[in-house]
Amino acid sequence: MRITVRDGRAVRVEGDPTHPITRGFLCVKVNQYIEHTYSDRRVLYPHRRVGAKRSGRFARIGWDEALDEIAARFGRIAEEHGGEAILPYSYSGTLGLLNNYSMDYRFFHRLGASLLDRTICTAAADVGYRYSLGAKYGPDPERFPDAKLIICWGTNPVTSNPHLMPFVKEARDRGRNWW
């Protein structure tokens, strides 16, 4: 990604056209990073719900207060129901290296929390892939144009793997078949 910054503020996000896989393409979610980053709806501080669930009523609280509440609640849950009653979940996506495989694993392990893949997005696909094909190794995207036949089974790469599509189109342009 290329990010243009003016006066300490990001003003443009674009794909890097020299990247061999993405070739400068960014998905819709990433294209909107600036709008999300500077949105007046972005939550920057901890809040406590002060109304009924789904009422949308929250009050800002301090960081120490928020951490104390979370620690106390986790402690009560673990004491009453066991640590596995706490289910950690991490969104990976474009921030996987920041959100996963970090200190939180040590924290939740020490707490005795449930163990899982930490994602709901790819867990089912991973299991299906392993049962169907074995090890989870896919072909090198840069080799797709050389393939004689490309079958996209159980996926829609236009929406779920847009960086692959230029390679698939290049194969098609070379007279290869794909479904």
Contact map, one row per residue, 1 for C-alpha under 8 A:
11100000000011110000000100000000000000000000000000000000000000000000000000000000000000000000000000000000000000000000000000000000000000000000000000000000000000000000000000000000000
11110000000011110000000000000000000000000000000000000000000000000000000000000000000000000000000000000000000000000000000000000000000000000000000000000000000000000000000000000000000
11111000011111000000000000000000000000000000000000000000000000000000000000000000000000000000000000000000000000000000000000000000000000000000000000000000000000000000000000000000000
01111100011110000000000000000000000000000000000000000000000000000000000000000000000000000000000000000000000000000000000000000000000000000000000000000000000000000000000000000000000
00111111111100000000000000000000000000000000000000000000000000000000000000000000000000000000000000000000000000000000000000000000000000000000000000000000000000000000000000000000000
00011111111000000000000000000000000000000000000000000000000000000000000000000000000000000000000000000000000000000000000000000000000000000000000000000000000000000000000000000000000
00001111100000000000000000000000000000000000000000000000000000000000000000000000000000000000000000000000000000000000000000000000000000000000000000000000000000000000000000000000000
00001111110000000000000000000000000000000000000000000000000000000000000000000000000000000000000000000000000000000000000000000000000000000000000000000000000000000000000000000000000
00001111111000000000000000000000000000000000000000000000000000000000000000000000000000000000000000000000000000000000000000000000000000000000000000000000000000000000000000000000000
00111101111110000000000000000000010000000000000000000000000000000000000000000000000000000000000000000000000000000000000000000000000000000000000000000000000000000000000000000000000
00111100111110000000000000000000010000000000000000000000000000000000000000000000000000000000000000000000000000000000000000000000000000000000000000000000000000000000000000000000000
00111000011111000000000000000000010000000000000000000000000000000000000000000000000000000000000000000000000000000000000000000000000000000000000000000000000000000000000000000000000
11110000011111100000000000000010110000000000000000000000000000000000000000000000000000000000000000000000000000000000000000000000000000000000000000000000000000000000000000000000000
11100000000111110000000111000010000000000000000000000000000000000000000000000000000000000000000000000000000000000000000000000000000000000000000000000000000000000000000000000000000
11000000000011111000011111000000000000000000000000000000000000000000000000000000000000000000000000000000000000000000000000000000000000000000000000000000000000000000000000000000000
11000000000001111110011110000000000000000000000000000000000000000000000000000000000000000000000000000000000000000000000000000000000000000000000000000000000000000000000000000000000
00000000000000111111011110000000000000000000000000000000000000000000000000000000000000000000000000000000000000000000000000000000000000000000000000000000000000000000000000000000000
00000000000000011111001100000000000000000000000000000000000000000000000000000000000000000000000000000000000000000000000000000000000000000000000000000000000000000000000000000000000
00000000000000011111111100000000000000000000000000000000000000000000000000000000000000000000000000000000000000000000000000000000000000000000000000000000000000000000000000000000000
00000000000000001111111000000000000000000000000000000000000000000000000000000000000000000000000000000000000000000000000000000000000000000000010000000000000000000000000000000000000
00000000000000000011111000000000000000000000000000000000000000000000000000000000000000000000000000000000000000000000000000000000000000000000110000000000000000000011000000000000000
00000000000000111011111111000000000000000000000000000000000000000000000000000000000000000000000000000000000000000000000000000000000000000000000000000000000000000010000000000000000
00000000000000111111111110000000000000000000000000000000000000000000000000000000000000000000000000000000000000000000000000000000000000000000000000000000000000000010000000000000000
10000000000001111110011111000000000000000000000000000000000000000000000000000000000000000000000000000000000000000000000000000000000000000000000000000000000000000000000000000000000
00000000000001111000011111100000000000000000000000000000000000000000000000000000000000000000000000000000000000000000000000000000000000000000000000000000000000000010000000000000000
00000000000001100000010111110110000000000000000000000000000000000000000000000000000000000000000000000000000000000000000000000000000000000000000000000000000000000000000000000000000
00000000000000000000000011111110000000000000000000000000000000000000000000000000000000000000000000000000000000000000000000000000000000000000000000000000000000000100000000000000000
00000000000000000000000001111111000000000000000000000000000000000000000000000000000000000000000000000000000000000000000000000000000000000000000000000000000000000000000000000000000
00000000000000000000000000111111100000000000000000000000000000000000000000000000000000000000000000000000000000000000000000000000000000000000000000000000000000000000000000000000000
00000000000000000000000001111111100000000000000000000000000000000000000000000000000000000000000000000000000000000000000000000000000000000000000000000000000000000000000000000000000
00000000000011000000000001111111110000000000000000000000000000000000000000000000000000000000000000000000000000000000000000000000000000000000000000000000000000000000000000000000000
00000000000000000000000000011111111100000000000000000000000000000000000000000000000000000000000000000000000000000000000000000000000000000000000000000000000000000000000000000000000
00000000000010000000000000001111111110000000000000000000000000000000000000000000000000000000000000000000000000000000000000000000000000000000000000000000000000000000000000000000000
00000000011110000000000000000011111111000000000000000000000000000000000000000000000000000000000000000000000000000000000000000000000000000000000000000000000000000000000000000000000
00000000000000000000000000000001111111100000000000000000000000000000000000000000000000000000000000000000000000000000000000000000000000000000000000000000000000000000000000000000000
00000000000000000000000000000001111111100100000000000000000000000000000000000000000000000000000000000000000000000000000000000000000000000000000000000000000000000000000000000000000
00000000000000000000000000000000111111100100000000000000000000000000000000000000000000000000000000000000000000000000000000000000000000000000000000000000000000000000000000000000000
00000000000000000000000000000000011111110100000000000000000000000000000000000000000000000000000000000000000000000000000000000000000000000000000000000000000000000000000000000000000
00000000000000000000000000000000001111111100000000000000000000000000000000000000000000000000000000000000000000000000000000000000000000000000000000000000000000000000000000000000000
00000000000000000000000000000000000001111100000000000000000000000000000000000000000000000000000000000000000000000000000000000000000000000000000000000000000000000000000000000000000
00000000000000000000000000000000000000111110000000000000000000000000000000000000000000000000000000000000000000000000000000000000000000000000000000000000000000000000000000000000000
00000000000000000000000000000000000111111111000000000000000000000000000000000000000000000000000000000000000000000000000000000000000000000000000000000000000000000000000000000000000
00000000000000000000000000000000000000001111110000000000000000000000000000000000000000000000000000000000000000000000000000000000000000000000000000000000000000000000000000000000000
00000000000000000000000000000000000000000111110000000000000000000000000000000000000000000000000000000000000000000000000000000000000000000000000000000000000000000000000000000000000
00000000000000000000000000000000000000000011111000000000000111100000000000000000000000000000000000000000000000000000000000000000000000000000000000000000000000000000000000000000000
00000000000000000000000000000000000000000011111100000000000111100100000000000000000000000000000000000000000000000000000000000000000000000000000000000000000000000000000000000000000
00000000000000000000000000000000000000000000111110000000011110000100000000000000000000000000000000000000000000000000000000000000000000000000000000000000000000000000000000000000000
00000000000000000000000000000000000000000000011111000000011110000100000000000000000000000000000000000000000000000000000000000000000000000000000000000000000000000000000000000000000
00000000000000000000000000000000000000000000001111111001111000000000000000000000000000000000000000000000000000000000000000000000000000000000000000000000000000000000000000000000000
00000000000000000000000000000000000000000000000111110000111000000000000000000000000000000000000000000000000000000000000000000000000000000000000000000000000000000000000000000000000
00000000000000000000000000000000000000000000000011111011110000000000000000000000000000000000000000000000000000000000000000000000000000000000000000000000000000000000000000000000000
00000000000000000000000000000000000000000000000011111111100000000000000000000000000000000000000000000000000000000000000000000000000000000000000000000000000000000000000000000000000
00000000000000000000000000000000000000000000000010111111000000000000000000000000000000000000000000000000000000000000000000000000000000000000000000000000000000000000000000000000000
00000000000000000000000000000000000000000000000000011111000000000000000000000000000000000000000000000000000000000000000000000000000000000000000000000000000000000000000000000000000
00000000000000000000000000000000000000000000000000111111100000000000000000000000000000000000000000000000000000000000000000000000000000000000000000000000000000000000000000000000000
00000000000000000000000000000000000000000000000010111111110000000000000000000000000000000000000000000000000000000000000000000000000000000000000000000000000000000000000000000000000
00000000000000000000000000000000000000000000000011110011111000000000000000000000000000000000000000000000000000000000000000000000000000000000000000000000000000000000000000000000000
00000000000000000000000000000000000000000000001111100001111100000000000000000000000000000000000000000000000000000000000000000000000000000000000000000000000000000000000000000000000
00000000000000000000000000000000000000000000001111000000111110000000000000000000000000000000000000000000000000000000000000000000000000000000000000000000000000000000000000000000000
00000000000000000000000000000000000000000000111100000000011111000000000000000000000000000000000000000000000000000000000000000000000000000000000000000000000000000000000000000000000
00000000000000000000000000000000000000000000111100000000001111101100000000000000000000000000000000000000000000000000000000000000000000000000000000000000000000000000000000000000000
00000000000000000000000000000000000000000000110000000000000111111100000000000000000000000000000000000000000000000000000000000000000000000000000000000000000000000000000000000000000
00000000000000000000000000000000000000000000110000000000000011111110000000000000000000000000000000000000000000000000000000000000000000000000000000000000000000000000000000000000000
00000000000000000000000000000000000000000000000000000000000001111111000000000000000000000000000000000000000000000000000000000000000000000000000000000000000000000000000000000000000
00000000000000000000000000000000000000000000000000000000000011111111100000000000000000000000000000000000000000000000000000000000000000000000000000000000000000000000000000000000000
00000000000000000000000000000000000000000000011100000000000011111111110000000000000000000000000000000000000000000000000000000000000000000000000000000000000000000000000000000000000
00000000000000000000000000000000000000000000000000000000000000111111111000000000000000000000000000000000000000000000000000000000000000000000000000000000000000000000000000000000000
00000000000000000000000000000000000000000000000000000000000000011111111100000000000000000000000000000000000000000000000000000000000000000000000000000000000000000000000000000000000
00000000000000000000000000000000000000000000000000000000000000001111111110000000000000000000000000000000000000000000000000000000000000000000000000000000000000000000000000000000000
00000000000000000000000000000000000000000000000000000000000000000111111111000000000000000000000000000000000000000000000000000000000000000000000000000000000000000000000000000000000
00000000000000000000000000000000000000000000000000000000000000000011111111100000000000000000000000000000000000000000000000000000000000000000000000000000000000000000000000000000000
00000000000000000000000000000000000000000000000000000000000000000001111111110000000000000000000000000000000000000000000000000000000000000000000000000000000000000000000000000000000
00000000000000000000000000000000000000000000000000000000000000000000111111111000000000000000000000000000000000000000000000000000000000000000000000000000000000000000000000000000000
00000000000000000000000000000000000000000000000000000000000000000000011111111100000001000000000000000000000000000000000000000000000000000000000000000000000000000000000000000000000
00000000000000000000000000000000000000000000000000000000000000000000001111111110000000000000000000000000000000000000000000000000000000000000000000000000000000000000000000000000000
00000000000000000000000000000000000000000000000000000000000000000000000111111111000000000000000000000000000000000000000000000000000000000000000000000000000000000000000000000000000
00000000000000000000000000000000000000000000000000000000000000000000000011111111111011000000000000000000000000000000000000000000000000000000000000000000000000000000000000000000000
00000000000000000000000000000000000000000000000000000000000000000000000001111111111111000000000000000000000000100000000000000000000000000000000000000000000000000000000000000000000
00000000000000000000000000000000000000000000000000000000000000000000000000111111111000000000000000000000000000000000000000000000000000000000000000000000000000000000000000000000000
00000000000000000000000000000000000000000000000000000000000000000000000000011111110000000000000000000000000000000000000000000000000000000000000000000000000000000000000000000000000
00000000000000000000000000000000000000000000000000000000000000000000000000001111111110000000000000000000000000000000000000000000000000000000000000000000000000000000000000000000000
00000000000000000000000000000000000000000000000000000000000000000000000000001111111110000000000000000000000000010000000000000000000000000000000000000000000000000000000000000000000
00000000000000000000000000000000000000000000000000000000000000000000000000001110111111000000000000000000000000111100000000000000000000000000000000000000000000000000000000000000000
00000000000000000000000000000000000000000000000000000000000000000000000000000100111111100000000000000000000000011110000000000000000000000000000000000000000000000000000000000000000
00000000000000000000000000000000000000000000000000000000000000000000000000001100111111100000000000000000000000001100000000000000000000000000000000000000000000000000000000000000000
00000000000000000000000000000000000000000000000000000000000000000000000001001100001111110000000000000000000000001100000000000000000000000000000000000000000000000000000000000000000
00000000000000000000000000000000000000000000000000000000000000000000000000000000000111111000000000000000000000001110000000000000000000000000000000000000000000000000000000000000000
00000000000000000000000000000000000000000000000000000000000000000000000000000000000001111100000000000000000100001111010000000000000000000000000000000000000000000000000000000000000
00000000000000000000000000000000000000000000000000000000000000000000000000000000000000111110000000000000000000000000011000000000000000000000000000000000000000000000000000000000000
00000000000000000000000000000000000000000000000000000000000000000000000000000000000000011111000000110000000000000000011000000000000000000000000000000000000000000000000000000000000
00000000000000000000000000000000000000000000000000000000000000000000000000000000000000001111101100100000000000000000011000000000000000000000000000000000000000000000000000000000000
00000000000000000000000000000000000000000000000000000000000000000000000000000000000000000111111110110000000000000000001000000000000000000000000000000000000000000000000000000000000
00000000000000000000000000000000000000000000000000000000000000000000000000000000000000000011111100000000000000000000000000000000000000000000000000000000000000000000000000000000000
00000000000000000000000000000000000000000000000000000000000000000000000000000000000000000001111100000000000000000000000000000000000000000000000000000000000000000000000000000000000
00000000000000000000000000000000000000000000000000000000000000000000000000000000000000000011111111100000000000000000000000000000000000000000000000000000000000000000000000000000000
00000000000000000000000000000000000000000000000000000000000000000000000000000000000000000011111111110000000000000000000000000000000000000000000000000000000000000000000000000000000
00000000000000000000000000000000000000000000000000000000000000000000000000000000000000000001001111111000000000000000000000000000000000000000000000000000000000000000000000000000000
00000000000000000000000000000000000000000000000000000000000000000000000000000000000000000000001111111100000000000000000000000000000000000000000000000000000000000000000000000000000
00000000000000000000000000000000000000000000000000000000000000000000000000000000000000000111001111111100000000000000000000000000000000000000000000000000000000000000000000000000000
00000000000000000000000000000000000000000000000000000000000000000000000000000000000000000101000111111101000000000000000000000000000000000000000000000000000000000000000000000000000
00000000000000000000000000000000000000000000000000000000000000000000000000000000000000000000000011111111100000000000000000000000000000000000000000000000000000000000000000000000000
00000000000000000000000000000000000000000000000000000000000000000000000000000000000000000000000001111111110000000000000000000000000000000000000000000000000000000000000000000000000
00000000000000000000000000000000000000000000000000000000000000000000000000000000000000000000000000001111111000000000000000000000000000000000000000000000000000000000000000000000000
00000000000000000000000000000000000000000000000000000000000000000000000000000000000000000000000000011111111100000000000000000000000000000000000000000000000000000000000000000000000
00000000000000000000000000000000000000000000000000000000000000000000000000000000000000000000000000001111111110000000000000000000000000000000000000000000000000000000000000000000000
00000000000000000000000000000000000000000000000000000000000000000000000000000000000000000000000000000111111111000000000000000000000000000000000000000000000000000000000000000000000
00000000000000000000000000000000000000000000000000000000000000000000000000000000000000000000000000000011111111100000000000000000000000000000000000000000000000000000000000000000000
00000000000000000000000000000000000000000000000000000000000000000000000000000000000000010000000000000001111111111000000000000000000000000000000000000000000000000000000000000000000
00000000000000000000000000000000000000000000000000000000000000000000000000000000000000000000000000000000111111111000000000000000000000000000000000000000000000000000000000000000000
00000000000000000000000000000000000000000000000000000000000000000000000000000000000000000000000000000000011111111000000000000000000000000000000000000000000000000000000000000000000
00000000000000000000000000000000000000000000000000000000000000000000000000000100001000000000000000000000001111111000000000000000000000000000000000000000000000000000000000000000000
00000000000000000000000000000000000000000000000000000000000000000000000000000000011100000000000000000000000111111100000000000000000000000000000000000000000000000000000000000000000
00000000000000000000000000000000000000000000000000000000000000000000000000000000001111110000000000000000000111111110000000000000000000000000000000000000000000000000000000000000000
00000000000000000000000000000000000000000000000000000000000000000000000000000000001111110000000000000000000000011111000000000000000000000000000000000000000000000000000000000000000
00000000000000000000000000000000000000000000000000000000000000000000000000000000000100110000000000000000000000001111110000000000000000000000000000000000000000000000000000000000000
00000000000000000000000000000000000000000000000000000000000000000000000000000000000000010000000000000000000000000111111000000000000000000000000000000000000000000000000000000000000
00000000000000000000000000000000000000000000000000000000000000000000000000000000000000000000000000000000000000000011111100100000000000000000000000000000000000000000000000000000000
00000000000000000000000000000000000000000000000000000000000000000000000000000000000000011110000000000000000000000011111100000000000000000000000000000000000000000000000000000000000
00000000000000000000000000000000000000000000000000000000000000000000000000000000000000001111000000000000000000000001111111100000000000000000000000000000000000000000000000000000000
00000000000000000000000000000000000000000000000000000000000000000000000000000000000000000000000000000000000000000000111111110000000000000000000000000000000000000000000000000000000
00000000000000000000000000000000000000000000000000000000000000000000000000000000000000000000000000000000000000000000001111110000000000000000000000000000000000000000000000000000000
00000000000000000000000000000000000000000000000000000000000000000000000000000000000000000000000000000000000000000000001111111100000000000000000000000000000000000000000000000000000
00000000000000000000000000000000000000000000000000000000000000000000000000000000000000000000000000000000000000000000101111111110000000000000000000000000000000000000000000000000000
00000000000000000000000000000000000000000000000000000000000000000000000000000000000000000000000000000000000000000000000111111111000000000000000000000000000000000000000000000000000
00000000000000000000000000000000000000000000000000000000000000000000000000000000000000000000000000000000000000000000000001111111100000000000000000000000000000000000000000000000000
00000000000000000000000000000000000000000000000000000000000000000000000000000000000000000000000000000000000000000000000001111111110000010000000000000000000000000000000000000000000
00000000000000000000000000000000000000000000000000000000000000000000000000000000000000000000000000000000000000000000000000111111111000000000000000000000000000000000000000000000000
00000000000000000000000000000000000000000000000000000000000000000000000000000000000000000000000000000000000000000000000000011111111100000000000000000000000000000000000000000000000
00000000000000000000000000000000000000000000000000000000000000000000000000000000000000000000000000000000000000000000000000001111111111110000000000000000000000000000000000000000000
00000000000000000000000000000000000000000000000000000000000000000000000000000000000000000000000000000000000000000000000000000111111111110000000000000000000000000000000000000000000
00000000000000000000000000000000000000000000000000000000000000000000000000000000000000000000000000000000000000000000000000000011111111000000000000000000000000000000000000000000000
00000000000000000000000000000000000000000000000000000000000000000000000000000000000000000000000000000000000000000000000000000001111111000000000000000000000000000000000000000000000
00000000000000000000000000000000000000000000000000000000000000000000000000000000000000000000000000000000000000000000000000000000111111110000000000000000000000000000000000000000000
00000000000000000000000000000000000000000000000000000000000000000000000000000000000000000000000000000000000000000000000000000000111111110000000000000000000000000000000000000000000
00000000000000000000000000000000000000000000000000000000000000000000000000000000000000000000000000000000000000000000000000000000110011111000000000000000000000000000000000000000000
00000000000000000000000000000000000000000000000000000000000000000000000000000000000000000000000000000000000000000000000000000100110011111100000000000000000000000000000000000000000
00000000000000000000000000000000000000000000000000000000000000000000000000000000000000000000000000000000000000000000000000000000000000111110000000000000000000000000000000000000000
00000000000000000000000000000000000000000000000000000000000000000000000000000000000000000000000000000000000000000000000000000000000000011111000000000000000000000000000000000000000
00000000000000000000000000000000000000000000000000000000000000000000000000000000000000000000000000000000000000000000000000000000000000001111101100000000000000000000000000000000000
00000000000000000000000000000000000000000000000000000000000000000000000000000000000000000000000000000000000000000000000000000000000000000111111100000000000000000000000000000000000
00000000000000000000100000000000000000000000000000000000000000000000000000000000000000000000000000000000000000000000000000000000000000000011111100000000000000000001001000000000000
00000000000000000001100000000000000000000000000000000000000000000000000000000000000000000000000000000000000000000000000000000000000000000001111110000000000000000000001000000000000
00000000000000000000000000000000000000000000000000000000000000000000000000000000000000000000000000000000000000000000000000000000000000000011111111100000000000000000001000000000000
00000000000000000000000000000000000000000000000000000000000000000000000000000000000000000000000000000000000000000000000000000000000000000011111111100100000000000000001100100000000
00000000000000000000000000000000000000000000000000000000000000000000000000000000000000000000000000000000000000000000000000000000000000000000011111100000000000000000001111110100000
00000000000000000000000000000000000000000000000000000000000000000000000000000000000000000000000000000000000000000000000000000000000000000000001111110000000000000000000000100000000
00000000000000000000000000000000000000000000000000000000000000000000000000000000000000000000000000000000000000000000000000000000000000000000001111111100000000000000000000100001000
00000000000000000000000000000000000000000000000000000000000000000000000000000000000000000000000000000000000000000000000000000000000000000000000001111100000000000000000000100001100
00000000000000000000000000000000000000000000000000000000000000000000000000000000000000000000000000000000000000000000000000000000000000000000000000111110000000000000000000000001110
00000000000000000000000000000000000000000000000000000000000000000000000000000000000000000000000000000000000000000000000000000000000000000000000100111111000000000000000100000001111
00000000000000000000000000000000000000000000000000000000000000000000000000000000000000000000000000000000000000000000000000000000000000000000000000001111100000000000000000000000011
00000000000000000000000000000000000000000000000000000000000000000000000000000000000000000000000000000000000000000000000000000000000000000000000000000111111110000000000000000000011
00000000000000000000000000000000000000000000000000000000000000000000000000000000000000000000000000000000000000000000000000000000000000000000000000000011111000000000000000000000000
00000000000000000000000000000000000000000000000000000000000000000000000000000000000000000000000000000000000000000000000000000000000000000000000000000001111100000000000000000000000
00000000000000000000000000000000000000000000000000000000000000000000000000000000000000000000000000000000000000000000000000000000000000000000000000000001111110010000000000000000000
00000000000000000000000000000000000000000000000000000000000000000000000000000000000000000000000000000000000000000000000000000000000000000000000000000001011111111000000000000000000
00000000000000000000000000000000000000000000000000000000000000000000000000000000000000000000000000000000000000000000000000000000000000000000000000000001001111111101100000000000000
00000000000000000000000000000000000000000000000000000000000000000000000000000000000000000000000000000000000000000000000000000000000000000000000000000000000111111100100000000000000
00000000000000000000000000000000000000000000000000000000000000000000000000000000000000000000000000000000000000000000000000000000000000000000000000000000000111111100000000000000000
00000000000000000000000000000000000000000000000000000000000000000000000000000000000000000000000000000000000000000000000000000000000000000000000000000000001111111100000000000000000
00000000000000000000000000000000000000000000000000000000000000000000000000000000000000000000000000000000000000000000000000000000000000000000000000000000000111111111100000000000000
00000000000000000000000000100000000000000000000000000000000000000000000000000000000000000000000000000000000000000000000000000000000000000000000000000000000011111111110000000000000
00000000000000000000111010000000000000000000000000000000000000000000000000000000000000000000000000000000000000000000000000000000000000000000000000000000000000001111110000000000000
00000000000000000000100000000000000000000000000000000000000000000000000000000000000000000000000000000000000000000000000000000000000000000000100000000000000010001111111100000000000
00000000000000000000000000000000000000000000000000000000000000000000000000000000000000000000000000000000000000000000000000000000000000000000000000000000000011001111111110000000000
00000000000000000000000000000000000000000000000000000000000000000000000000000000000000000000000000000000000000000000000000000000000000000000000000000000000000000111111111000000000
00000000000000000000000000000000000000000000000000000000000000000000000000000000000000000000000000000000000000000000000000000000000000000000111110000000000000000001111111100000000
00000000000000000000000000000000000000000000000000000000000000000000000000000000000000000000000000000000000000000000000000000000000000000000000110000100000000000001111111110000010
00000000000000000000000000000000000000000000000000000000000000000000000000000000000000000000000000000000000000000000000000000000000000000000000010000000000000000000111111111000000
00000000000000000000000000000000000000000000000000000000000000000000000000000000000000000000000000000000000000000000000000000000000000000000000010000000000000000000011111111100000
00000000000000000000000000000000000000000000000000000000000000000000000000000000000000000000000000000000000000000000000000000000000000000000000111110000000000000000001111111111100
00000000000000000000000000000000000000000000000000000000000000000000000000000000000000000000000000000000000000000000000000000000000000000000000010000000000000000000000111111111110
00000000000000000000000000000000000000000000000000000000000000000000000000000000000000000000000000000000000000000000000000000000000000000000000000000000000000000000000011111111000
00000000000000000000000000000000000000000000000000000000000000000000000000000000000000000000000000000000000000000000000000000000000000000000000010000000000000000000000001111111000
00000000000000000000000000000000000000000000000000000000000000000000000000000000000000000000000000000000000000000000000000000000000000000000000000000000000000000000000000111111100
00000000000000000000000000000000000000000000000000000000000000000000000000000000000000000000000000000000000000000000000000000000000000000000000000111100000000000000000000111111110
00000000000000000000000000000000000000000000000000000000000000000000000000000000000000000000000000000000000000000000000000000000000000000000000000011100000000000000000000110011111
00000000000000000000000000000000000000000000000000000000000000000000000000000000000000000000000000000000000000000000000000000000000000000000000000001111000000000000000100010001111
00000000000000000000000000000000000000000000000000000000000000000000000000000000000000000000000000000000000000000000000000000000000000000000000000000111000000000000000000000000111
